[in-house]
């Protein structure tokens, strides 16, 4: 994602807290995806990335009516960083599946409605999608629109949230699922990674402005201390802060020096924090974060970001299909400026298509049941399992670092200790 989206992210978090907005009319564009490319998750049975695809072969299922997927996309202020590339990526993946025969012998249909980061507009968009006959919906990235979406849909179609890491939006009894890992998983992974590097002393920075910024440090602390580490202190900040010298000076004054600083902070605040740590002689503290570092492009801070570690949703590897998909999307003319959110959107489509193929139905209840029982499903980013997961898939957390001003792969892991 390009740096121009960073201010949008910071503004959007304030809107999440307010959970309000203008009662403007939601716009929408409807498209039926055509056939342009090669492979489709719903039409083949292959093994890759250590998992076997669980969808039935296309010849095993013949649908009476085509699967129709709606995307309640936030294309305005709130979630454009994920949903602009995500909505285009979903179209590309649908076109690929249709080129390979579709689902149940019929091409998938696709429709996008803009929720504009507004709860009221979200409810209207959700009702319009239902009125248009969608069988499943890809949902927006934040709870302030995700929750009203679920309330309006009311189980009439499964909702697969593409970008959110908020576990409160996952509820199989309501047909609600995440495509991504949860905040608990990514913070646990970073904590286990830090312990594995031999670090035993840490500090955290957290903000009560949103649960993302307070929950992630809390989960990190739980797992880090459970593993034998010690968190020397938690230092509060606000999303409106532009200076962290007070917190840095307090950390510098600790008699026991931390080896790690963990935070869910996002750019441009992260850059300021890194600069002030270095100016205070604390540049050797290893800064670690979660997917906010990825979403707001922490490596754009320049050399000061080298050596930072963070959780990400995916990264192109020989064991996944991420790079191939991004290349295909570029060839198709899609504007996908991120790695994670384009690939996650492809995953969301594959999850819905796999459920329709496995259930051989577009009935909402059967689709939800099928998603909830998927195991080792091969998707663009790797494999996912929903069975016995309460709507949050078991999938890899990718650990990246910044090396030479660019993100670099470190490892992919599934944390062993995830707080309940």
C-alpha beads as a LAMMPS data file, in Angstrom:
LAMMPS data file: protein, C-alpha beads

420 atoms
419 bonds

1 atom types
1 bond types

-500.0 500.0 xlo xhi
-500.0 500.0 ylo yhi
-500.0 500.0 zlo zhi

Masses

1 110.0

Atoms # bond

1 1 1 0.000 0.000 0.000
2 1 1 1.357 3.395 -0.923
3 1 1 2.059 5.980 1.739
4 1 1 -0.833 8.176 0.657
5 1 1 -3.204 5.857 2.520
6 1 1 -1.547 6.441 5.904
7 1 1 -3.532 9.538 6.920
8 1 1 -6.702 7.693 5.922
9 1 1 -5.857 4.912 8.357
10 1 1 -5.400 7.348 11.235
11 1 1 -8.595 9.230 10.423
12 1 1 -10.506 5.982 10.070
13 1 1 -9.604 4.822 13.542
14 1 1 -11.147 7.945 14.970
15 1 1 -14.264 7.206 12.964
16 1 1 -14.313 3.689 14.354
17 1 1 -14.411 5.134 17.856
18 1 1 -17.170 7.551 16.972
19 1 1 -19.098 4.843 15.098
20 1 1 -21.146 7.505 13.359
21 1 1 -21.302 9.334 10.060
22 1 1 -23.456 11.174 7.577
23 1 1 -26.582 9.465 6.315
24 1 1 -25.452 9.522 2.707
25 1 1 -26.700 7.236 -0.024
26 1 1 -24.532 4.226 -0.735
27 1 1 -23.336 3.915 -4.271
28 1 1 -22.886 0.590 -5.978
29 1 1 -21.554 -1.039 -9.084
30 1 1 -22.634 -4.426 -10.297
31 1 1 -20.551 -6.644 -12.513
32 1 1 -20.777 -10.193 -13.720
33 1 1 -17.245 -11.545 -13.822
34 1 1 -16.141 -12.942 -17.129
35 1 1 -13.488 -15.517 -18.002
36 1 1 -9.912 -14.352 -18.357
37 1 1 -7.418 -16.642 -16.687
38 1 1 -6.338 -20.037 -15.537
39 1 1 -6.756 -21.943 -12.282
40 1 1 -9.753 -22.053 -9.954
41 1 1 -9.983 -23.316 -6.401
42 1 1 -13.400 -24.789 -6.976
43 1 1 -12.456 -26.929 -9.968
44 1 1 -9.370 -28.886 -9.015
45 1 1 -8.006 -31.065 -6.261
46 1 1 -4.344 -30.387 -5.602
47 1 1 -1.840 -30.511 -2.789
48 1 1 0.282 -27.482 -1.985
49 1 1 1.766 -25.727 1.010
50 1 1 1.246 -28.844 3.094
51 1 1 -2.525 -28.903 2.603
52 1 1 -4.990 -30.698 0.370
53 1 1 -7.830 -28.800 -1.210
54 1 1 -11.138 -29.933 0.181
55 1 1 -13.432 -28.782 -2.599
56 1 1 -15.079 -31.334 -4.830
57 1 1 -14.206 -31.516 -8.493
58 1 1 -16.455 -29.418 -10.696
59 1 1 -18.015 -32.537 -12.270
60 1 1 -19.295 -33.664 -8.857
61 1 1 -21.627 -30.684 -8.465
62 1 1 -24.140 -29.056 -10.772
63 1 1 -25.869 -25.967 -9.437
64 1 1 -29.324 -24.927 -10.600
65 1 1 -28.531 -21.233 -10.149
66 1 1 -25.158 -19.476 -10.185
67 1 1 -23.324 -18.522 -7.020
68 1 1 -23.545 -14.759 -6.541
69 1 1 -20.997 -13.010 -4.307
70 1 1 -21.480 -9.460 -3.041
71 1 1 -18.729 -7.259 -1.643
72 1 1 -19.826 -4.685 0.956
73 1 1 -16.680 -2.665 0.335
74 1 1 -15.538 0.455 2.143
75 1 1 -14.243 2.498 -0.767
76 1 1 -14.358 5.832 1.048
77 1 1 -12.404 7.276 3.966
78 1 1 -12.541 4.333 6.311
79 1 1 -11.333 1.202 4.616
80 1 1 -10.095 2.051 1.143
81 1 1 -6.600 0.852 2.068
82 1 1 -7.967 -2.714 2.050
83 1 1 -11.208 -2.659 0.092
84 1 1 -10.088 -0.767 -3.005
85 1 1 -7.474 -3.405 -3.875
86 1 1 -9.640 -6.096 -2.304
87 1 1 -12.670 -5.442 -4.488
88 1 1 -10.516 -5.537 -7.623
89 1 1 -8.688 -8.657 -6.488
90 1 1 -11.985 -10.450 -5.827
91 1 1 -13.079 -9.722 -9.386
92 1 1 -9.830 -11.119 -10.772
93 1 1 -10.112 -14.311 -8.722
94 1 1 -13.743 -14.770 -9.774
95 1 1 -12.733 -14.366 -13.411
96 1 1 -10.060 -17.028 -12.924
97 1 1 -12.555 -19.445 -11.385
98 1 1 -15.044 -18.756 -14.161
99 1 1 -12.368 -19.408 -16.779
100 1 1 -11.862 -22.841 -15.248
101 1 1 -15.567 -23.703 -15.382
102 1 1 -17.069 -21.689 -12.545
103 1 1 -18.775 -23.275 -9.548
104 1 1 -21.260 -26.074 -10.127
105 1 1 -20.917 -25.580 -13.861
106 1 1 -22.026 -21.943 -13.753
107 1 1 -20.028 -18.695 -13.716
108 1 1 -19.913 -16.833 -10.407
109 1 1 -21.696 -13.476 -10.447
110 1 1 -20.213 -10.535 -8.565
111 1 1 -21.556 -7.244 -7.259
112 1 1 -19.903 -4.426 -5.271
113 1 1 -21.641 -1.921 -2.992
114 1 1 -19.762 0.948 -1.337
115 1 1 -20.506 1.218 2.408
116 1 1 -18.594 4.532 2.645
117 1 1 -17.335 3.846 6.161
118 1 1 -20.809 4.706 7.443
119 1 1 -23.056 2.389 9.506
120 1 1 -26.293 3.644 7.942
121 1 1 -24.876 3.377 4.413
122 1 1 -23.655 -0.112 5.310
123 1 1 -27.135 -1.219 6.294
124 1 1 -28.576 0.109 3.044
125 1 1 -25.847 -1.549 1.009
126 1 1 -26.394 -4.854 2.815
127 1 1 -30.125 -4.782 2.112
128 1 1 -29.502 -3.910 -1.540
129 1 1 -27.144 -6.871 -1.883
130 1 1 -29.718 -9.187 -0.315
131 1 1 -32.445 -7.766 -2.572
132 1 1 -30.179 -8.432 -5.556
133 1 1 -29.964 -12.081 -4.566
134 1 1 -26.380 -12.487 -3.380
135 1 1 -25.628 -15.811 -1.702
136 1 1 -22.563 -14.660 0.246
137 1 1 -20.984 -11.333 1.172
138 1 1 -17.382 -10.229 1.599
139 1 1 -17.341 -7.759 4.483
140 1 1 -15.504 -4.490 5.288
141 1 1 -12.435 -4.182 7.561
142 1 1 -13.734 -2.469 10.719
143 1 1 -16.322 -3.284 13.370
144 1 1 -18.199 0.012 13.037
145 1 1 -19.440 -1.151 9.631
146 1 1 -19.005 -4.892 10.128
147 1 1 -21.407 -5.062 13.073
148 1 1 -24.317 -3.249 11.331
149 1 1 -23.662 -5.381 8.250
150 1 1 -24.180 -8.533 10.310
151 1 1 -27.280 -7.066 11.953
152 1 1 -28.869 -6.291 8.598
153 1 1 -27.874 -9.535 6.879
154 1 1 -29.150 -11.481 9.914
155 1 1 -27.926 -14.842 8.651
156 1 1 -29.548 -14.497 5.211
157 1 1 -26.089 -14.899 3.657
158 1 1 -22.728 -15.871 5.109
159 1 1 -20.376 -12.923 5.617
160 1 1 -16.656 -13.497 5.125
161 1 1 -14.699 -10.505 6.435
162 1 1 -11.664 -10.053 4.244
163 1 1 -9.242 -7.785 6.125
164 1 1 -10.341 -7.499 9.743
165 1 1 -8.400 -9.134 12.581
166 1 1 -11.157 -8.366 15.097
167 1 1 -12.360 -11.710 16.531
168 1 1 -15.610 -10.117 17.748
169 1 1 -16.858 -10.155 14.143
170 1 1 -16.471 -13.938 13.855
171 1 1 -19.586 -15.895 14.803
172 1 1 -20.487 -19.056 12.856
173 1 1 -23.958 -19.063 14.437
174 1 1 -24.590 -15.831 12.503
175 1 1 -22.733 -17.036 9.414
176 1 1 -19.808 -14.692 10.128
177 1 1 -16.183 -15.628 9.457
178 1 1 -12.781 -13.972 9.188
179 1 1 -10.442 -14.544 6.252
180 1 1 -7.433 -13.405 8.275
181 1 1 -5.947 -14.523 11.553
182 1 1 -7.088 -12.702 14.696
183 1 1 -5.260 -10.109 16.776
184 1 1 -4.773 -12.774 19.423
185 1 1 -2.985 -15.003 16.905
186 1 1 -0.677 -12.354 15.485
187 1 1 0.356 -10.928 18.873
188 1 1 0.921 -14.440 20.192
189 1 1 3.082 -15.211 17.174
190 1 1 5.233 -12.126 17.731
191 1 1 5.609 -12.981 21.430
192 1 1 6.687 -16.537 20.630
193 1 1 9.027 -15.220 17.946
194 1 1 10.650 -12.816 20.425
195 1 1 11.100 -15.593 22.973
196 1 1 12.560 -17.818 20.283
197 1 1 15.152 -15.136 19.533
198 1 1 16.227 -15.333 23.173
199 1 1 14.677 -12.062 24.316
200 1 1 13.370 -12.111 27.891
201 1 1 12.689 -8.441 28.716
202 1 1 10.178 -6.238 26.938
203 1 1 8.086 -3.095 27.215
204 1 1 4.841 -2.307 25.432
205 1 1 3.146 0.857 24.162
206 1 1 -0.642 0.814 24.067
207 1 1 -3.577 3.144 23.465
208 1 1 -7.115 2.861 24.766
209 1 1 -8.397 4.799 21.749
210 1 1 -9.276 1.498 20.077
211 1 1 -9.145 -2.161 21.143
212 1 1 -6.656 -2.893 18.346
213 1 1 -4.057 -0.722 20.074
214 1 1 -4.761 -2.013 23.584
215 1 1 -5.681 -5.633 22.899
216 1 1 -2.594 -6.557 20.893
217 1 1 -0.143 -5.436 23.632
218 1 1 -2.278 -7.281 26.191
219 1 1 -2.140 -10.531 24.189
220 1 1 1.608 -10.104 23.614
221 1 1 2.146 -9.609 27.356
222 1 1 0.180 -12.735 28.247
223 1 1 2.091 -15.013 25.894
224 1 1 5.481 -13.410 26.512
225 1 1 5.178 -13.791 30.281
226 1 1 3.709 -17.283 29.993
227 1 1 6.835 -18.205 28.049
228 1 1 9.169 -16.958 30.774
229 1 1 9.665 -13.390 29.597
230 1 1 9.139 -10.252 31.648
231 1 1 7.250 -7.143 30.548
232 1 1 8.855 -4.263 32.428
233 1 1 6.076 -1.782 31.766
234 1 1 3.314 -0.596 29.485
235 1 1 3.372 3.023 28.308
236 1 1 0.199 4.804 27.193
237 1 1 -0.193 7.010 24.137
238 1 1 -3.007 8.535 22.112
239 1 1 -3.682 8.243 18.403
240 1 1 -3.462 12.035 18.263
241 1 1 0.082 12.109 19.692
242 1 1 2.950 13.361 17.563
243 1 1 5.625 13.173 20.253
244 1 1 6.659 10.201 22.391
245 1 1 9.597 11.720 24.261
246 1 1 7.878 11.260 27.621
247 1 1 7.421 7.537 27.086
248 1 1 10.921 7.174 25.636
249 1 1 12.486 8.997 28.582
250 1 1 10.627 6.746 31.023
251 1 1 11.920 3.675 29.209
252 1 1 15.440 5.130 29.209
253 1 1 15.171 5.569 32.977
254 1 1 14.431 1.913 33.678
255 1 1 17.096 0.206 35.787
256 1 1 16.494 -3.000 33.834
257 1 1 16.911 -2.369 30.128
258 1 1 14.330 -3.912 27.751
259 1 1 15.469 -5.825 24.697
260 1 1 12.129 -5.556 22.863
261 1 1 9.484 -2.873 22.450
262 1 1 6.126 -4.178 21.219
263 1 1 3.320 -1.952 19.949
264 1 1 0.368 -2.012 17.559
265 1 1 1.139 1.590 16.576
266 1 1 0.845 2.607 12.920
267 1 1 2.645 5.052 10.653
268 1 1 3.526 7.900 10.801
269 1 1 3.633 7.581 14.591
270 1 1 5.911 4.543 14.351
271 1 1 8.547 6.542 12.501
272 1 1 8.530 9.245 15.183
273 1 1 8.878 6.615 17.905
274 1 1 11.813 4.957 16.148
275 1 1 13.580 8.292 15.683
276 1 1 13.097 9.284 19.319
277 1 1 14.315 5.904 20.586
278 1 1 17.502 6.310 18.564
279 1 1 18.002 9.905 19.746
280 1 1 17.711 8.724 23.363
281 1 1 20.383 6.073 22.875
282 1 1 17.828 3.259 22.753
283 1 1 18.281 2.380 19.111
284 1 1 19.364 -1.156 19.946
285 1 1 15.942 -2.011 21.399
286 1 1 14.241 -4.276 18.844
287 1 1 10.858 -2.820 17.881
288 1 1 8.154 -5.363 17.027
289 1 1 4.605 -4.832 15.833
290 1 1 1.614 -6.378 14.134
291 1 1 -0.127 -6.008 10.783
292 1 1 -0.576 -2.261 11.243
293 1 1 3.145 -1.981 10.454
294 1 1 2.430 -3.766 7.179
295 1 1 -0.801 -1.940 6.344
296 1 1 0.787 1.497 6.821
297 1 1 4.137 0.592 5.219
298 1 1 6.596 0.931 8.095
299 1 1 9.548 0.512 5.701
300 1 1 8.687 3.877 4.152
301 1 1 10.313 5.399 7.260
302 1 1 13.686 4.707 5.645
303 1 1 16.834 3.402 7.329
304 1 1 15.407 4.026 10.801
305 1 1 12.997 1.111 10.221
306 1 1 15.705 -1.423 9.402
307 1 1 15.618 -4.281 11.898
308 1 1 11.948 -3.848 12.843
309 1 1 9.915 -7.089 12.979
310 1 1 6.162 -7.386 12.449
311 1 1 3.320 -9.774 11.695
312 1 1 1.865 -9.830 8.186
313 1 1 -0.888 -11.773 6.468
314 1 1 1.260 -13.169 3.699
315 1 1 4.375 -12.700 1.577
316 1 1 5.265 -14.179 -1.824
317 1 1 6.978 -17.565 -1.366
318 1 1 7.447 -20.749 -3.348
319 1 1 4.974 -22.387 -0.953
320 1 1 2.073 -20.087 -1.886
321 1 1 0.447 -18.585 -4.965
322 1 1 0.650 -14.961 -3.913
323 1 1 3.116 -13.696 -6.506
324 1 1 1.417 -15.579 -9.326
325 1 1 -1.922 -14.073 -8.358
326 1 1 -0.513 -10.543 -8.098
327 1 1 1.119 -10.968 -11.510
328 1 1 -2.158 -12.240 -12.966
329 1 1 -4.048 -9.338 -11.423
330 1 1 -1.600 -6.833 -12.874
331 1 1 -1.969 -8.433 -16.301
332 1 1 -5.734 -8.151 -15.939
333 1 1 -5.406 -4.403 -15.294
334 1 1 -6.357 -4.504 -11.618
335 1 1 -4.936 -1.774 -9.372
336 1 1 -3.705 -3.736 -6.361
337 1 1 -1.155 -1.728 -4.404
338 1 1 -0.784 -4.160 -1.519
339 1 1 0.414 -7.707 -1.077
340 1 1 -1.766 -8.733 1.842
341 1 1 -5.151 -7.304 0.924
342 1 1 -5.168 -8.426 -2.681
343 1 1 -4.219 -11.952 -1.658
344 1 1 -6.674 -12.038 1.278
345 1 1 -9.503 -11.028 -1.028
346 1 1 -8.611 -13.863 -3.384
347 1 1 -8.720 -16.154 -0.344
348 1 1 -12.208 -14.911 0.584
349 1 1 -13.529 -15.748 -2.875
350 1 1 -11.908 -19.188 -2.774
351 1 1 -13.421 -19.896 0.650
352 1 1 -16.930 -19.052 -0.568
353 1 1 -16.451 -20.977 -3.824
354 1 1 -15.139 -24.011 -1.939
355 1 1 -18.155 -23.958 0.383
356 1 1 -20.601 -23.763 -2.529
357 1 1 -18.836 -26.621 -4.291
358 1 1 -18.633 -28.790 -1.199
359 1 1 -22.268 -28.151 -0.244
360 1 1 -23.291 -28.170 -3.926
361 1 1 -25.679 -25.426 -2.963
362 1 1 -26.054 -21.667 -2.780
363 1 1 -28.420 -21.882 0.199
364 1 1 -27.058 -19.509 2.892
365 1 1 -27.389 -21.971 5.771
366 1 1 -25.626 -24.712 3.809
367 1 1 -22.876 -22.309 2.726
368 1 1 -22.276 -21.226 6.329
369 1 1 -22.173 -24.821 7.513
370 1 1 -19.729 -25.735 4.751
371 1 1 -17.397 -22.824 5.554
372 1 1 -17.478 -23.730 9.233
373 1 1 -16.287 -27.258 8.386
374 1 1 -13.557 -26.492 5.855
375 1 1 -10.226 -28.124 6.647
376 1 1 -6.830 -27.566 5.011
377 1 1 -8.358 -25.588 2.174
378 1 1 -5.745 -24.443 -0.303
379 1 1 -6.076 -20.728 -0.998
380 1 1 -3.815 -18.086 -2.487
381 1 1 -1.937 -17.368 0.758
382 1 1 -1.511 -21.025 1.804
383 1 1 -4.055 -23.179 3.625
384 1 1 -6.881 -22.410 6.039
385 1 1 -8.980 -24.499 8.438
386 1 1 -12.291 -23.370 9.954
387 1 1 -13.441 -26.598 11.614
388 1 1 -13.629 -26.114 15.396
389 1 1 -12.190 -22.579 15.094
390 1 1 -15.228 -20.400 15.951
391 1 1 -15.073 -18.550 12.665
392 1 1 -11.383 -17.549 12.857
393 1 1 -9.266 -19.691 10.529
394 1 1 -6.182 -21.571 11.578
395 1 1 -3.560 -20.176 9.229
396 1 1 0.016 -18.975 9.130
397 1 1 1.162 -15.718 10.650
398 1 1 4.003 -14.409 8.513
399 1 1 6.864 -12.662 10.302
400 1 1 8.598 -9.963 8.242
401 1 1 11.486 -7.647 8.967
402 1 1 12.689 -4.466 7.303
403 1 1 16.001 -4.911 5.511
404 1 1 17.494 -2.196 3.326
405 1 1 14.270 -0.216 3.301
406 1 1 12.100 -3.105 2.129
407 1 1 10.088 -5.882 3.771
408 1 1 11.820 -9.244 3.936
409 1 1 10.496 -12.676 4.865
410 1 1 11.677 -14.206 8.150
411 1 1 9.349 -17.128 8.823
412 1 1 5.758 -18.349 8.787
413 1 1 4.355 -19.783 11.999
414 1 1 1.191 -20.824 13.797
415 1 1 1.495 -19.849 17.466
416 1 1 1.102 -22.598 20.050
417 1 1 -0.151 -20.387 22.895
418 1 1 -3.104 -18.184 21.902
419 1 1 -5.045 -16.543 24.777
420 1 1 -8.688 -17.524 25.142

Bonds

1 1 1 2
2 1 2 3
3 1 3 4
4 1 4 5
5 1 5 6
6 1 6 7
7 1 7 8
8 1 8 9
9 1 9 10
10 1 10 11
11 1 11 12
12 1 12 13
13 1 13 14
14 1 14 15
15 1 15 16
16 1 16 17
17 1 17 18
18 1 18 19
19 1 19 20
20 1 20 21
21 1 21 22
22 1 22 23
23 1 23 24
24 1 24 25
25 1 25 26
26 1 26 27
27 1 27 28
28 1 28 29
29 1 29 30
30 1 30 31
31 1 31 32
32 1 32 33
33 1 33 34
34 1 34 35
35 1 35 36
36 1 36 37
37 1 37 38
38 1 38 39
39 1 39 40
40 1 40 41
41 1 41 42
42 1 42 43
43 1 43 44
44 1 44 45
45 1 45 46
46 1 46 47
47 1 47 48
48 1 48 49
49 1 49 50
50 1 50 51
51 1 51 52
52 1 52 53
53 1 53 54
54 1 54 55
55 1 55 56
56 1 56 57
57 1 57 58
58 1 58 59
59 1 59 60
60 1 60 61
61 1 61 62
62 1 62 63
63 1 63 64
64 1 64 65
65 1 65 66
66 1 66 67
67 1 67 68
68 1 68 69
69 1 69 70
70 1 70 71
71 1 71 72
72 1 72 73
73 1 73 74
74 1 74 75
75 1 75 76
76 1 76 77
77 1 77 78
78 1 78 79
79 1 79 80
80 1 80 81
81 1 81 82
82 1 82 83
83 1 83 84
84 1 84 85
85 1 85 86
86 1 86 87
87 1 87 88
88 1 88 89
89 1 89 90
90 1 90 91
91 1 91 92
92 1 92 93
93 1 93 94
94 1 94 95
95 1 95 96
96 1 96 97
97 1 97 98
98 1 98 99
99 1 99 100
100 1 100 101
101 1 101 102
102 1 102 103
103 1 103 104
104 1 104 105
105 1 105 106
106 1 106 107
107 1 107 108
108 1 108 109
109 1 109 110
110 1 110 111
111 1 111 112
112 1 112 113
113 1 113 114
114 1 114 115
115 1 115 116
116 1 116 117
117 1 117 118
118 1 118 119
119 1 119 120
120 1 120 121
121 1 121 122
122 1 122 123
123 1 123 124
124 1 124 125
125 1 125 126
126 1 126 127
127 1 127 128
128 1 128 129
129 1 129 130
130 1 130 131
131 1 131 132
132 1 132 133
133 1 133 134
134 1 134 135
135 1 135 136
136 1 136 137
137 1 137 138
138 1 138 139
139 1 139 140
140 1 140 141
141 1 141 142
142 1 142 143
143 1 143 144
144 1 144 145
145 1 145 146
146 1 146 147
147 1 147 148
148 1 148 149
149 1 149 150
150 1 150 151
151 1 151 152
152 1 152 153
153 1 153 154
154 1 154 155
155 1 155 156
156 1 156 157
157 1 157 158
158 1 158 159
159 1 159 160
160 1 160 161
161 1 161 162
162 1 162 163
163 1 163 164
164 1 164 165
165 1 165 166
166 1 166 167
167 1 167 168
168 1 168 169
169 1 169 170
170 1 170 171
171 1 171 172
172 1 172 173
173 1 173 174
174 1 174 175
175 1 175 176
176 1 176 177
177 1 177 178
178 1 178 179
179 1 179 180
180 1 180 181
181 1 181 182
182 1 182 183
183 1 183 184
184 1 184 185
185 1 185 186
186 1 186 187
187 1 187 188
188 1 188 189
189 1 189 190
190 1 190 191
191 1 191 192
192 1 192 193
193 1 193 194
194 1 194 195
195 1 195 196
196 1 196 197
197 1 197 198
198 1 198 199
199 1 199 200
200 1 200 201
201 1 201 202
202 1 202 203
203 1 203 204
204 1 204 205
205 1 205 206
206 1 206 207
207 1 207 208
208 1 208 209
209 1 209 210
210 1 210 211
211 1 211 212
212 1 212 213
213 1 213 214
214 1 214 215
215 1 215 216
216 1 216 217
217 1 217 218
218 1 218 219
219 1 219 220
220 1 220 221
221 1 221 222
222 1 222 223
223 1 223 224
224 1 224 225
225 1 225 226
226 1 226 227
227 1 227 228
228 1 228 229
229 1 229 230
230 1 230 231
231 1 231 232
232 1 232 233
233 1 233 234
234 1 234 235
235 1 235 236
236 1 236 237
237 1 237 238
238 1 238 239
239 1 239 240
240 1 240 241
241 1 241 242
242 1 242 243
243 1 243 244
244 1 244 245
245 1 245 246
246 1 246 247
247 1 247 248
248 1 248 249
249 1 249 250
250 1 250 251
251 1 251 252
252 1 252 253
253 1 253 254
254 1 254 255
255 1 255 256
256 1 256 257
257 1 257 258
258 1 258 259
259 1 259 260
260 1 260 261
261 1 261 262
262 1 262 263
263 1 263 264
264 1 264 265
265 1 265 266
266 1 266 267
267 1 267 268
268 1 268 269
269 1 269 270
270 1 270 271
271 1 271 272
272 1 272 273
273 1 273 274
274 1 274 275
275 1 275 276
276 1 276 277
277 1 277 278
278 1 278 279
279 1 279 280
280 1 280 281
281 1 281 282
282 1 282 283
283 1 283 284
284 1 284 285
285 1 285 286
286 1 286 287
287 1 287 288
288 1 288 289
289 1 289 290
290 1 290 291
291 1 291 292
292 1 292 293
293 1 293 294
294 1 294 295
295 1 295 296
296 1 296 297
297 1 297 298
298 1 298 299
299 1 299 300
300 1 300 301
301 1 301 302
302 1 302 303
303 1 303 304
304 1 304 305
305 1 305 306
306 1 306 307
307 1 307 308
308 1 308 309
309 1 309 310
310 1 310 311
311 1 311 312
312 1 312 313
313 1 313 314
314 1 314 315
315 1 315 316
316 1 316 317
317 1 317 318
318 1 318 319
319 1 319 320
320 1 320 321
321 1 321 322
322 1 322 323
323 1 323 324
324 1 324 325
325 1 325 326
326 1 326 327
327 1 327 328
328 1 328 329
329 1 329 330
330 1 330 331
331 1 331 332
332 1 332 333
333 1 333 334
334 1 334 335
335 1 335 336
336 1 336 337
337 1 337 338
338 1 338 339
339 1 339 340
340 1 340 341
341 1 341 342
342 1 342 343
343 1 343 344
344 1 344 345
345 1 345 346
346 1 346 347
347 1 347 348
348 1 348 349
349 1 349 350
350 1 350 351
351 1 351 352
352 1 352 353
353 1 353 354
354 1 354 355
355 1 355 356
356 1 356 357
357 1 357 358
358 1 358 359
359 1 359 360
360 1 360 361
361 1 361 362
362 1 362 363
363 1 363 364
364 1 364 365
365 1 365 366
366 1 366 367
367 1 367 368
368 1 368 369
369 1 369 370
370 1 370 371
371 1 371 372
372 1 372 373
373 1 373 374
374 1 374 375
375 1 375 376
376 1 376 377
377 1 377 378
378 1 378 379
379 1 379 380
380 1 380 381
381 1 381 382
382 1 382 383
383 1 383 384
384 1 384 385
385 1 385 386
386 1 386 387
387 1 387 388
388 1 388 389
389 1 389 390
390 1 390 391
391 1 391 392
392 1 392 393
393 1 393 394
394 1 394 395
395 1 395 396
396 1 396 397
397 1 397 398
398 1 398 399
399 1 399 400
400 1 400 401
401 1 401 402
402 1 402 403
403 1 403 404
404 1 404 405
405 1 405 406
406 1 406 407
407 1 407 408
408 1 408 409
409 1 409 410
410 1 410 411
411 1 411 412
412 1 412 413
413 1 413 414
414 1 414 415
415 1 415 416
416 1 416 417
417 1 417 418
418 1 418 419
419 1 419 420
